[in-house]
Amino acid sequence: METIKKYAPALLYILPALAFFGAGAAKLSGVPEVIKPFAALGLPAAFGLFIGVCEIAGSIGLLIARTRIPAAIGLSLIMIGAAYYHLAYQAPSVVPAFILLLLLVGTIWRALAAKTVRT
C-alpha cells in the first residue's frame, strides 16, 4: 500500500506525458487523422507540425520537476483548443481531451502544493 501512495501521484504527469509524446510524434510523422483537424479549422499544415513539436516538448517538460508547471499550462492550452475543435466541429469524442486536461490540472495543483510544502 505504501508503494501505491508513493508512486500514484506520478501518474498525474506520466500518463499525459506518454499521451502527448505519442500525439506529437503522430503529428510530426504526418498521420492524416491528426493533421486533418488543422485543415478543417483553416490552419496551415505547418501549424499542426508546430503543435506536434509543442506536445513533444511539453511531454518532456512534464517529466522534469522544474518545468512541470509551465509544461502543464502550455499543454492545457492545447487541450482547450482540442476540446473546442471537438465540440464546435462535432468531431468524434471530446472525452480524451477533457481527461488529459483534468490530468494536467491535477499535475499543476500537485506541483503547486509540493512547492508550498517545501517553502
N, C-alpha and C positions, 0 to 999 in steps of 0.2 A: 504494500500500500504506500509506503514511503517513496518508492521509486516512481509511482504514478503521480504523487503530489509534487515530486521534484521535477519531472520531465513533461507533464501535461501542459503547463503554461507555454512551453516552447512550441507546441503545436499551433498556437496562435499566429506565429510568424513563419514556421517551417512549411505548413500546408500552403499558405498563399505564395510563399517563395517558389515552391515547386510548380504551382499552377501558373504563375506569371512567367517563370522561365520557359515553360512549355509553350505558352501562348505567344511570348515574344519570339521564340525560335520558329514557331509556325508562321508568324508574320514575316520574319526575315527570309524564310525559305520560300515564301510566295504561295502558301497553301490557299487556294481560291476561296474556301469557305470563310477564312478570316480576313481576306483582303476585300471581298465584295461589299461589306458594310460601309467601307470608306467611300466607295463609288456611289452607293445609294445616298450618302449624305452630301454628295457633290464635292468630296475632298480628293485631292490628288493621291496617287498611289504612294508617293514619297511620304505622305503623312502617315500612312499605315506602317511604313518602314520606321519612321521616327517613333511611333508608339511602340513598335516592337523593340527598338533599342531601349526606350524608357522602361519597358516591362522587364527586360533582362537586367538592366542596371538597378532597377528597383528591387528585383528579386535578390540580387546580391546584397544590396543595401539592407534588406530585412534581416540578413544573417549576421550583420555586424552591429554590435550593440550601439556604437557611437552614431551610426547612420540610420538606425531603425526607425526613429520617429519621422525624419524628413522623407525617407523612402515610403513609409506607410501613408503619409499625407499625399505624396505625389501619386502613388498607386490608387489611393482613394478617389482622387480627381478623375483618373482614367476610368474607374469603375462607375462613377456618377455619369460620365459620358456614355459608357456602355449601357447603363440602365436606361438612360434617356433614349438611346437608339432602339433598344428592345421594346420600350413602351410606345414610342412615337411611330415606329415603323412596323409594329406588330410582328417583330422577329420572334422566332420560336419560344424562347424562355428567358425571362429576366432573372429567374431564381439564382443561377450561378453567380451573376454579378452582385446580387444582394448578399449572398452568402460570403463571397470574397470581401465585400465592403464591411460586413459585420466582423469578419476576422481581422481586417485591417484596423477598424475602430477599437477592437479588443486589444490589438497589438499596441496601439497608441496609448490607450488607457493603462495597460500593464506597464509599459515603458515609463510613462509619466509617474505612475505610482512607485516604481522602483527608484526613480530619481529622487522622489520626495523622501523616501525612507533613508537613502544614502546621505542626504544633506541635513 
